[in-house]
Amino acid sequence: MATDGAYKLELEPQKQNVFVTQLRDDEEDDSESASKLLDTGLNTVQSTLLLKKQVEVEKVQEDLDIKRRQFAERMAACKTKEEELKKKQTQIRERVGKFEKFIEENDAKRRRAIQKYQTELKLKTQKNRELDVLSTELEQLKARFVCYSATFPVEISACILQLS
């Protein structure tokens, strides 16, 4: 029935000048009855309907194949996008990790700087106290020196020369 993928309608030879409701008066046709003619007509209609349905099925199958290809293409595109998204997420995670490490390092440096500042501030305060104590002591010694130099001018001058 089908050749090269196309359908061909094959009909039985029709009786000429005969309607389904009347019979011809020929000798050949005496053997045929009205029911046979009706069956032939019915078979032809059924064959035609069958061919139409087969063509419809073929068209629907083609449409379905097209839809399946389109779906497969969309799924492939989605998979590609998903892979790209995973790569980007991995890159973002790496960046976040590096940034967190950078922040931790900066926090550690800041803590060390604050600790160093506090240590140096304490040391400075201590040195300023020592300076104040030594300055006071120096002033006292200078005052004593002035007092002694007035009392023993020659002996102090000799002591200073010996120390130099």
VOPAGU-2260 file (C-alpha; in pm, 1 decimal, decimal comma):
REM VOPAGU-2260
SITE   aa  ch    i         X         Y         Z
SITE  MET   A    0       0,0       0,0       0,0
SITE  ALA   A    1     276,9     249,5      89,7
SITE  THR   A    2     570,2     319,2    -138,7
SITE  ASP   A    3     865,7     540,7     -49,8
SITE  GLY   A    4     697,1     667,4     267,3
SITE  ALA   A    5     398,5     813,6      74,3
SITE  TYR   A    6      53,8     661,6      73,0
SITE  LYS   A    7    -125,8     568,1    -244,3
SITE  LEU   A    8    -497,8     526,7    -267,8
SITE  GLU   A    9    -587,6     203,3    -443,2
SITE  LEU   A   10    -951,9     165,4    -537,0
SITE  GLU   A   11   -1133,2    -125,0    -688,9
SITE  PRO   A   12   -1257,3     -62,2   -1040,2
SITE  GLN   A   13   -1596,3     108,5   -1024,9
SITE  LYS   A   14   -1900,3     -10,5   -1209,1
SITE  GLN   A   15   -2005,1     247,2   -1461,5
SITE  ASN   A   16   -2343,3     414,9   -1463,1
SITE  VAL   A   17   -2444,3     249,0   -1142,8
SITE  PHE   A   18   -2569,0     419,6    -831,3
SITE  VAL   A   19   -2554,1     246,6    -502,6
SITE  THR   A   20   -2931,9     224,4    -492,8
SITE  GLN   A   21   -2986,6      86,6    -840,9
SITE  LEU   A   22   -2857,0    -205,4   -1034,5
SITE  ARG   A   23   -2752,9    -224,9   -1395,0
SITE  ASP   A   24   -2940,0    -454,2   -1631,2
SITE  ASP   A   25   -2632,2    -622,4   -1775,6
SITE  GLU   A   26   -2571,0    -993,8   -1750,5
SITE  GLU   A   27   -2244,7    -945,5   -1567,1
SITE  ASP   A   28   -2408,6    -741,6   -1304,1
SITE  ASP   A   29   -2686,6    -989,3   -1234,5
SITE  SER   A   30   -2451,5   -1177,3   -1005,3
SITE  GLU   A   31   -2384,8    -866,1    -805,9
SITE  SER   A   32   -2635,7    -756,5    -556,7
SITE  ALA   A   33   -2703,3    -421,2    -399,9
SITE  SER   A   34   -2531,5    -529,5     -79,3
SITE  LYS   A   35   -2212,5    -602,5    -269,1
SITE  LEU   A   36   -2217,7    -259,3    -420,4
SITE  LEU   A   37   -2281,9    -104,2     -82,1
SITE  ASP   A   38   -1993,5    -305,3      66,3
SITE  THR   A   39   -1762,7    -192,5    -212,2
SITE  GLY   A   40   -1859,0     170,7    -156,0
SITE  LEU   A   41   -1826,7     128,2     218,3
SITE  ASN   A   42   -1485,9     -37,6     181,6
SITE  THR   A   43   -1372,1     250,2     -37,7
SITE  VAL   A   44   -1487,2     506,0     217,1
SITE  GLN   A   45   -1322,2     311,5     497,0
SITE  SER   A   46    -997,8     282,5     299,7
SITE  THR   A   47   -1005,3     655,3     231,1
SITE  LEU   A   48   -1071,6     729,5     598,3
SITE  LEU   A   49    -793,5     491,0     697,2
SITE  LEU   A   50    -551,2     667,1     464,6
SITE  LYS   A   51    -657,1    1005,9     599,5
SITE  LYS   A   52    -608,0     884,0     954,1
SITE  GLN   A   53    -268,2     739,3     865,8
SITE  VAL   A   54    -166,7    1073,0     713,6
SITE  GLU   A   55    -291,3    1248,0    1028,9
SITE  VAL   A   56     -96,7    1002,5    1246,1
SITE  GLU   A   57     213,2    1062,5    1036,0
SITE  LYS   A   58     172,2    1441,9    1071,1
SITE  VAL   A   59     118,6    1410,9    1445,2
SITE  GLN   A   60     423,8    1182,8    1467,8
SITE  GLU   A   61     633,4    1440,7    1279,5
SITE  ASP   A   62     506,3    1715,7    1510,7
SITE  LEU   A   63     586,8    1496,0    1809,3
SITE  ASP   A   64     937,3    1430,1    1675,5
SITE  ILE   A   65     988,7    1804,8    1626,2
SITE  LYS   A   66     866,8    1872,6    1980,2
SITE  ARG   A   67    1098,2    1600,7    2115,3
SITE  ARG   A   68    1395,9    1751,8    1931,5
SITE  GLN   A   69    1305,0    2098,1    2061,1
SITE  PHE   A   70    1269,6    1958,5    2411,2
SITE  ALA   A   71    1606,5    1782,3    2385,7
SITE  GLU   A   72    1767,3    2105,7    2262,8
SITE  ARG   A   73    1612,9    2301,5    2551,1
SITE  MET   A   74    1724,9    2037,3    2799,7
SITE  ALA   A   75    2078,6    2050,1    2656,1
SITE  ALA   A   76    2073,0    2431,0    2682,8
SITE  CYS   A   77    1948,1    2403,7    3041,2
SITE  LYS   A   78    2220,0    2153,2    3124,9
SITE  THR   A   79    2482,9    2384,7    2975,3
SITE  LYS   A   80    2346,1    2677,4    3174,4
SITE  GLU   A   81    2339,9    2462,9    3488,5
SITE  GLU   A   82    2705,8    2367,5    3437,9
SITE  GLU   A   83    2797,7    2733,0    3382,4
SITE  LEU   A   84    2605,5    2826,1    3695,5
SITE  LYS   A   85    2791,3    2560,1    3895,2
SITE  LYS   A   86    3123,8    2696,1    3766,8
SITE  LYS   A   87    3022,4    3049,1    3863,9
SITE  GLN   A   88    2909,8    2929,8    4206,5
SITE  THR   A   89    3245,2    2756,5    4253,7
SITE  GLN   A   90    3426,6    3075,1    4151,3
SITE  ILE   A   91    3212,8    3279,2    4390,5
SITE  ARG   A   92    3283,5    3035,0    4673,3
SITE  GLU   A   93    3656,1    3062,3    4601,5
SITE  ARG   A   94    3634,2    3442,7    4601,1
SITE  VAL   A   95    3437,9    3439,5    4925,3
SITE  GLY   A   96    3697,2    3207,9    5081,0
SITE  LYS   A   97    3980,9    3434,6    4970,6
SITE  PHE   A   98    3794,0    3741,2    5093,7
SITE  GLU   A   99    3724,6    3578,8    5432,1
SITE  LYS   A  100    4092,0    3485,3    5459,6
SITE  PHE   A  101    4184,8    3845,2    5371,4
SITE  ILE   A  102    3947,6    3976,0    5639,6
SITE  GLU   A  103    4088,3    3733,4    5899,1
SITE  GLU   A  104    4443,3    3842,1    5814,4
SITE  ASN   A  105    4344,5    4207,8    5840,8
SITE  ASP   A  106    4175,1    4143,7    6175,7
SITE  ALA   A  107    4487,8    3968,2    6301,3
SITE  LYS   A  108    4705,8    4258,1    6181,9
SITE  ARG   A  109    4468,4    4505,8    6345,4
SITE  ARG   A  110    4479,1    4314,1    6675,9
SITE  ARG   A  111    4859,9    4300,2    6661,5
SITE  ALA   A  112    4875,3    4673,2    6583,4
SITE  ILE   A  113    4641,2    4754,7    6872,4
SITE  GLN   A  114    4843,2    4532,9    7105,6
SITE  LYS   A  115    5167,4    4694,6    6989,5
SITE  TYR   A  116    5013,9    5040,6    7035,2
SITE  GLN   A  117    4901,6    4954,4    7388,5
SITE  THR   A  118    5244,9    4809,3    7472,4
SITE  GLU   A  119    5422,3    5114,4    7333,3
SITE  LEU   A  120    5178,4    5344,8    7515,0
SITE  LYS   A  121    5253,0    5168,6    7845,4
SITE  LEU   A  122    5625,9    5184,8    7773,1
SITE  LYS   A  123    5598,3    5554,6    7687,7
SITE  THR   A  124    5404,0    5622,6    8007,9
SITE  GLN   A  125    5665,1    5431,1    8208,3
SITE  LYS   A  126    5952,7    5616,3    8037,0
SITE  ASN   A  127    5777,8    5951,3    8099,0
SITE  ARG   A  128    5746,5    5862,6    8468,6
SITE  GLU   A  129    6111,8    5765,0    8477,8
SITE  LEU   A  130    6197,9    6090,8    8301,1
SITE  ASP   A  131    5994,1    6287,2    8554,0
SITE  VAL   A  132    6164,9    6104,2    8843,8
SITE  LEU   A  133    6510,7    6152,6    8692,0
SITE  SER   A  134    6438,2    6516,7    8610,5
SITE  THR   A  135    6330,3    6577,7    8966,5
SITE  GLU   A  136    6639,3    6397,3    9091,2
SITE  LEU   A  137    6857,9    6606,4    8859,0
SITE  GLU   A  138    6702,5    6926,9    8983,7
SITE  GLN   A  139    6765,9    6817,2    9339,7
SITE  LEU   A  140    7127,6    6731,5    9258,7
SITE  LYS   A  141    7178,2    7065,2    9085,8
SITE  ALA   A  142    7037,8    7242,9    9389,2
SITE  ARG   A  143    7271,9    7048,3    9617,3
SITE  PHE   A  144    7558,5    7118,8    9385,8
SITE  VAL   A  145    7489,8    7489,2    9401,0
SITE  CYS   A  146    7469,1    7467,5    9776,9
SITE  TYR   A  147    7797,8    7275,7    9806,5
SITE  SER   A  148    7975,7    7487,4    9551,4
SITE  ALA   A  149    7899,9    7790,5    9759,1
SITE  THR   A  150    8037,0    7622,0   10067,8
SITE  PHE   A  151    8336,4    7438,7    9916,7
SITE  PRO   A  152    8420,2    7620,4    9593,7
SITE  VAL   A  153    8776,1    7489,3    9548,5
SITE  GLU   A  154    8714,3    7126,8    9638,6
SITE  ILE   A  155    8412,9    7091,6    9407,5
SITE  SER   A  156    8603,6    7237,8    9115,9
SITE  ALA   A  157    8878,8    6980,9    9171,2
SITE  CYS   A  158    8619,8    6699,4    9186,0
SITE  ILE   A  159    8464,5    6812,3    8860,8
SITE  LEU   A  160    8805,3    6816,4    8693,0
SITE  GLN   A  161    8880,0    6466,0    8815,2
SITE  LEU   A  162    8543,9    6333,9    8686,9
SITE  SER   A  163    8595,9    6481,7    8343,9
